Amino acid sequence: MSNQIQSNQHSITDDGNPSDGSVPEAVIAPAVRQRIVREAMRLFAAKGYNGVSVREIVEAAGITKPTLYYYYPSKEILFQRVVVDTLEEFRKQLEEAIGQPGAIRERLLRICRLHFEFSKANAEHFQLVHNLFFSNEAHLVHFDFEAFFKHNFELICGVLADGIASGEIREGNPWLMTLVLVGAVHMFLMALHRDPSLVPSEGLAEVVVDMCLKGLEKQR
């Protein structure tokens, strides 16, 4: 017999399902929620929203439909959370990274490493969001993607503006400089997910930052 977590009116087995087949009222098991999100993300990344059924999600997560609907009342709400929660976590980490002091190269390295490491740790989410922009399913996510990317862009632009003000970077338009840096980061991200053999396995952040700071012209 499986161990059970007791609530006031119901109990939940180790797999997150109500032992009596009912919907739990008082118990929230974080591990169950995480498993639902993980399996849903894997399926959505591979098949898209319309290509995944609720049945597939519950079977992959090892739960029942009542349990799924307890945590997420509909497939659309689950899809929303799968997409948005990870984006919000990235924004939080980016704000924290940019808020730390340091020389301009150190700050830019921190930004680039975060992009590469976060993307690697959340590869299926990266694929899911990328696919959204080339499908007709983006409207299912009630999230202002334009404001999200604009906010992140402005944060990085502020770092480059600081570098100009401190004399660590030559005079120029920080907005254009940010386009160069962010464009390079995004292209390397695409290469990492499409064909990792095309990019260095180590020191990728250093490659990007040094190319941006020093340029491609041969040093005299």
N, C-alpha and C positions, 0 to 999 in steps of 0.2 A: 504494500500500500504506500502511495506517495505521501511525503510530508505535506502538511497543509498550513497555510497562514490563516489564522482565524480572524474574522471580522464580527461585527455585532450581529449580522443576520445571515451572512454567507461565508463560505470559505473558498480559497483559491488554491489549486494544486500547483506543483512546481512548474508546470508548463504555462501557467497564467490563466487557466480556464476555471470557471466556477465549478466546484465539485458536484453541485446538484444541477448543473446545466443552466442556472440562472445567471443574470448579470450582476457582478459584484457592485455593492453600493458604497462601501467604505474603504476598500483596500486598493491602493494604486501601487503596482509593482514596477519600479523603474526598469528592471531588466526586461520585462515583457514589452514595455513601450519601446525600448531601444531595439529589441529584436524585430518588432513590427516595422519600425522605421528602416532598419538595416535591410531587411528583406524586400520591403516595398521599394526602396531606393534602387536596389539591384535590378528588380524587375522593371521599374519605370525607365531606368537608364538603358536597358536592353530593348524594350518594346514600346516605350512611350506610354502616355496615360491611357489612350484608347485601346492599346494592345494588351492591357493587363486587366484581368478580372479580379473581383473580390475573392473568389474561390482560390485563385492562384496565390494571393497574398496570405490568406489564412493557412493554406496548406504549407507554404514556405516557412511561415513563422511558427507553425505548430500550435495554432490556437483555433478557437471556434469563432464563428461570425459574431455571436453576442459579445465576446471579449473584444474583438476588433471595434465594434460599434460603441463599446463602452469608452474606449480611448479616443476613437475618431468616428464621429457620427456618420460620415460618408466617405467614399473614396476620394472625392474632390477635396475634402478637408485634409485627408491624409496626404494627398499629393501636395497641397499647399504647404503643409508643415515640413514635408520632406525637402522641398525646394528652399523654403524661406529660412528655416532654423539654421541651416549651415551657412547661408549667406550672412545672416546676422551675427553668427559666431565669428566669421572671417572679419566682418567690419569691426567688431569689438577688438579682435587681436591686432588689426591694422592700426586702430586708434591708439592702442597701448604701445605698440612698437614705435610709432611715430612720436609719441609723447616722451620717449626716453631721450636724454641728451646725448651728445657725441659729435665728433667731427663729421663732415658731410659724407665722406666715403663710408664711414661706419653706419650712419643712419640709412644710407641707400642700400648697403649690404643687408641690413636688418629687414628692410622692406622687401627686397628681392628674395631673400631666404624664406620669408614668411609665405610669399606667393608660391614658391616651388615646393616647400615642405607641406603646406596646407593642401595644395592641389594633389600631391602624391598621397597624402593620408586620406584624402576624400576623392579618390579617382572616379568613382561611380557618380558622385555628385557633379564633378566637373563635366563628365560626359553628358549627364542629364541636362544641365543648364545649357551646355553647348547645343544639344539637340533641340532644346526649346526654341532657340532663335532661328532654327531652320525648319520649323514645323508650324502647324496651325493650332498648337496647344498652349501657347504662351498666355492666352486670355484666361485660361483656367486658374492661373496663379495671380491672386490679387496682391500684387507687389509692384512698387514703382522701381523697375530695374534702371530706368534712366537716372532717377535721383540717386539710386544706390551707387552706380558707377561714377556719376558726377561728383558725389561726395568723396569717394575714394580718390578720384583724380585730383580734386582740389587739395586733399590732404598731402598727397605726394608733391603737388605743385608748390605747396607751402614750404616743404623741406628744401626744394631747389631754390626757392626765393631766399630762404635763410642762407643757403650756400653762396648766393650772389652777394647778399648783404654783408656776409662775413669775409668776402674776398677769396673764398675757397674755390669758387667757380667764376669764370669770366662773365662779364656783362652780357646780357642777352634776355630773350623772352622766356621766362620760366614756364609758360604754358606750352610753348613749342618744345622746350627741353623735356617736359613731362610726356609729351606725345612720343618723343623718341624713346625714352626709357620704358614707358608702359607698353608701347608697341613692341619693343624688343622682348620684354618679359612675356607678353602674350604669345608671341611667335615661338618662343622657346617652350612655353607651356604646351602649345599645340604639338610641337615636335616630341616632347616628353611623352605625350599620350598616344601619338601616332606611331612613332618609331624612336624609342629611347637611344638606339645606337647612333643617332645623328648628333647627340649632344654629349658633353662631358658628364661622366658619372659623378664626379666630385668637382667642387669649386665653380659651379655654374653661376652662382650669384656674383662671384668675383669677376668672371669673364664678362658678364653683362655690364656690371658697374664700371669696370675699368675701360671697356670699349666706349661707354657713354662719356666718361670723364676725360679720357685721353684721346678719343677719336681713333680713326683708322690710319691717319697720316703717319708716315714713318718719322720716328723721333730723330732729330738732328743733334 
